[in-house]
Amino acid sequence: MTPQTGHAPKPKKQQMKKVFSLAFLAIALMAASQVNAQNKIGYISTEELISIMPETQKADSNLQQFRGALIQNAQDKQEALETAIEKFNKDSATMSNSVKDVKRGELQKMLQDLQQEDQRIQQQLQQRQQELIGPINRKAFEAIQAVAKESGYGYILEKGALLVAPPGDDVLPLVAKKLNLKLPAQQQNSQQRPAAPAR
């Protein structure tokens, strides 16, 4: 009667980055409506931008700690159920039928609650992830908008999201500077993006 519980899949940083990129694919395209119509075009990899923001590392750490607490809570519930089952099996010989029925009902309720734990963990993790993503999204998008306005870009598009695109500037260094972020060495010289199919 001992239940078997699974472990919730571990949220990965790549999954969080994918969520960021999908969100920015839509909102980065909206930058054109925030500035005067111009021909100047910029591109940015929001995944790269998000990856160098210190808030992202903090969000990842927060999410992992939260996941660990949820998993520990599930394990505690499982241990409590196993202890209750062991005690019932030990004491049932001296119990009346009525008491046995009550105890079996309690054990069944504990088992059902434990069987739903994985789903609850997933839901709570998704909710926490959205709570953590929101402020980071807003901060990054506001920086992109500010760079578009200050530098005269009519369009800032998601890098690599378009199959065909005209040449334009890689504005990641400008946005990083706006946010007081330091780019990795391999990204510092990436200023131009030629028109090429996304791979």
N, C-alpha and C positions, 0 to 999 in steps of 0.2 A: 504493500500500500504506500510505500515510500515514493513520493513524487520525484520525477526527474525534471529539472528545469534547464533551459538553455541559457546561453549568455547572449545579451544584446550585442549586435555587431558594433565594433568600436568605431565611432565617428573618426574619419580621417581628415587630415588637413586638406587633402586634395578635394574631398567632398565639400568642405566649407569654401574653398577657393572657387569650386565650380558654381556654387550658389551665388557667390559674389559676381562672377563673370556673367552669369545669365541675367542677373539683375541689372548690371551696368550695360549690357548689350542694348537694353531698351532705354535706360535713362541717359546714357552717353549720347545717343542719337538726338535726344531732346535739347542738347546744348545749343543747337542752331537757333532755336526759338528764343533763347535767352540773350542773344546778342544781335547786333545789326547784321542784316544780310550782307555777306562778303564772300569772296571766292577763296579765301585762305582756308586750307584744310589741314587738320591735324589728326593724328592717330594716337591711341594709347592702349596699352595692355593693362586692363584693370586688374587682371590676375597678378601681374608683376607689381602694380602699385599696392594692392592689398597685402601682398607677401612681405613688403618692406615696412609696413606700418606697425609700430609697436603694439597698437591696440589689437592687432590680429593675434600676435603671440599670447597676449593676455587673455583674449577670448578663447583661444585653443586650450590654454592651461585651465581656465575656468570651466570649460566644457568637460574636460577630462576629469577634473576633480568632482564635478557634479555627477558624472557617469559613475565614478568609483563609489560615491555615496549611495547611489541608487542600487548598484550591484551588491554592495555590502548589506543594504536593507533587505534585498531579496534573499541573500544567503542567510541572514538572521531569521527570516520567516521560514525558510526551509528547515533550518536546524530546530526551530521551535516546533514545527510540525513533526519532525522525526522524533523529538523528545516526547511529544504528546502521544504519538502512536506507540512508542516503546512503553510508556507508562500505562496506556490503556491495555496493551497486551499483557502486561504484568499484573494489573489489578482487576482485569475483567472477570476473573474466576470468582471474585467475591462480590461482584456487582449484581444487582437485580436486573431483570430484563429492561425495566423502565429506565434505569440509570444508563445501561448499555446503549439504549436507543438515543438518549440525549447526548452521550459522549460521541457516538458515531456521527450524529448530526453536526456536532462541533468540529470533529475532524474533517468531515466532508466539506464544510464551509471553509476551513483553513486551506484545504487542498484546492478548492475552486479559486480562492483568492490568489494562491500561489501560481496557479496555471495562467492567470491573467497578468502576472507581473511583467513578463517580457513586453507585452503590448503597452502597458503603462509606462515602462521605462522608455520605449521608443517615442511615445507621445510627449513625455516630459523633456526628453532630449531635444526633440524637434522644436518645442516651444522655447526652451532655453537658447537654442541656437539662433532662432529668429530674434530673440531679445538682444543677443549679443551682436548680431549682424547689423541691425538697424542703425545704431549710432555710427558704426564704421562706414556703412554705405553713405549716410548723409554727409559725413565729414569729407570723404573722398569726392563725392559728387559736387559738393560746394566748392572744393578746390579746383575741380575741372572747370566748373562754370566761371570761376574767378579768372583762371588762366585764359579761357576763351575770350572773355571780355577785355582783359588787360592787354592781351597780345594780339587782338584783332582776328581771332579765328571764327569763321562763319560756321564751320562744322568741326566737331571732334568726334571721331568714330572709333568703335572698338577694333583694335588691331587684330587682323586675321579673321574677322567675322564676315568679310565681303569677298566674293569670288573674283570680282573685278573692281578695281578702285584706282583713282588718279593718284599721282605722287603727292606726298604731303609730309609734314613734319611729325616726328615722334615727339610728343609733348610730355612724355614721362619725366624727363629731367626738369622741365618747368614746373610740373605739378609737384614733384618731389621737393623741389626748392621751396615752393609755396607752403608745403607742409613741414619744412625743416627736416626732411628725410635725407639720408645719405644713400646714394645708389651704389650697388656693388660695382666693382671696377669694370666688369665686362659690359655693363649697361651705360656707362658714362659717356661713351663716344657714339651712342646710337641716337642720331639726331634726324636722320632722313629715312623715310619708308618708301621704297619704289613700288610701283604698281605691279603686282604679281598675284597669281592665284593663291588663295590660302590653302595650306596643306594640313 
